[in-house]
Amino acid sequence: MKFFGLLLVALAQLVPFALGGGVFYIYEGNTMFMDFTTNQAWSFYRGPDLPTCDYAAKVDVYRSGSDVSANKWGVACDGGSCPGRWLPGDSSNIDRLEINTSFGHYTWYKNRDHHIVDLNDKVVGKCEPISRDEGKVDCRTGLASFITQWTFFKCESDIIEVPVVQA
């Protein structure tokens, strides 16, 4: 009976990661789109490994915007070091990052102990700023497109499920 109880406890620890969530990375950088426009863009990579160029070429890319509410997908950044169009920012000086993506709508706050909250203000994870060059992705994805991205945050969540991309 004790063995069965310990087995249930061990399985309960694994279930959140088996159902979704885990480690993911938030990247920011410049991406040239197929219409030849170059924009600051954000991507989300499921961990624990850092992305390769093959992986980077297949993930969804989200543009920056000041308003990403409701059905407006994208990323809104507040703080003294939000990235500019051609220059990467410094994640340690970002105050708020609102993300509205295919996998959900969440906001990260520096002043809330680096927690991510959902639209109901429930804590669903935590992101820590990391060195922007730690996992830099710099590659061509075709004749008319390129990706140069820098890491911004390493995140952990049992709730947020960043899509898995087959590289």
Secondary structure by P-SEA (a helix, b strand, c coil): caaaaaaaaaaaaaccccccccbbbbbbbbbbccccccccbbbbbbccccccaaaaaccbbbbbccccccccbbbbbbccccccccbbbbcccccbbbbbcccccccccccccbbbbcccccccbbbbbcccccbbbbbbccccbbbbbbbcccccccccccccccc
